[in-house]
Structure formats: C-alpha cells, structure tokens
Amino acid sequence: MNRTIPPQYHPHTPWYKKRSVRIIILSLCILVFAVVYTLFDPSGSTYFPKCTMKALTGWECPGCGVQRAVHALLTGHFSAAIRFNPFLFLILPYVCLTLTAGTIKTPGAQKVYSALTSKTACYSYIVLYFAWWILRNTLLKGMY
C-alpha cells in the first residue's frame, strides 16, 4: 500500500514550515504582546507609536485608542477600554476567530475561515471601518 505523507509531516519539511512551529511562534508573540501591554501604559510611554493621522490632521483614525484599550482590557478596566475605542470589541472577535479558524485544519473550521474571509465579510468589515471613522470624527466627536 502506497501512502503519501502530508507536506507538514514530511521528514524533509523545513522546521519553519511545520504548522506546530508556526502555532508556537504565534503563541509566543501573543504572550510577549500581552506582557508588554500589561506592564506598560501606552498613554504614558514614549516607546509606543502615536497616531500619525491624528498628529497630521487632528482627526482620530478608526484605530486611535486601541493601544490604550488593550492595556485597559489586560489590566481589568473594561469600561475604560470601551471609552478608548469601542470598535476594538468588533475587531477583536473577528481577528481571533479568523486566526483560530485559519490555524485549525478541520472541515468545520475551514468553513468558518472561508466565511470570515469571504468577499462579503471583508467588504462589510471595510464599510464598518470607514463608518466608524466618519462617526467618531463627526457625530460622536468628544464622546470617545
């Protein structure tokens, strides 16, 4: 009986192409990110990047406040996180689900990944992104 070995399990597959290695590296990056954002407050540190859009135009981009919101979430200040950038609570589940579904190789996870990365989902996300950008600089100015 002649069996073919899936590429990720082939003995000659380079270490950096193996799925388990990629998952470990991604997990370590997320852990480092979480530790840094827990220990250091982005609003009081000069090491964290500032928003170029806001510096140049005075307008807040859709991502303004995400660093402070992540810090607030990781330190248990949920209401502050919502005040910094409520759009984060729409972004975070989408990104986490997409990364998780893209990593897991089951048929159910692949269906979820296909739905999350479909043209309709991507266009919907882009529309929400620009709607949030317009709303936060017009009707909601000063609220968030």
Secondary structure, 3 states (H helix, E strand, C coil): CCCCCCHHHCCCCCHHHCHHHHHHHHHHHHHHHHHHHHHCCHHHCCCCCCCHHHHHHCCCCCCCCHHHHHHHHHCCCHHHHHHHCCCHHHHHHHHHHHHHHHHCCCHHHHHHHHHHCCHHHHHHHHHHHHHHHHHHHCCCCCCC
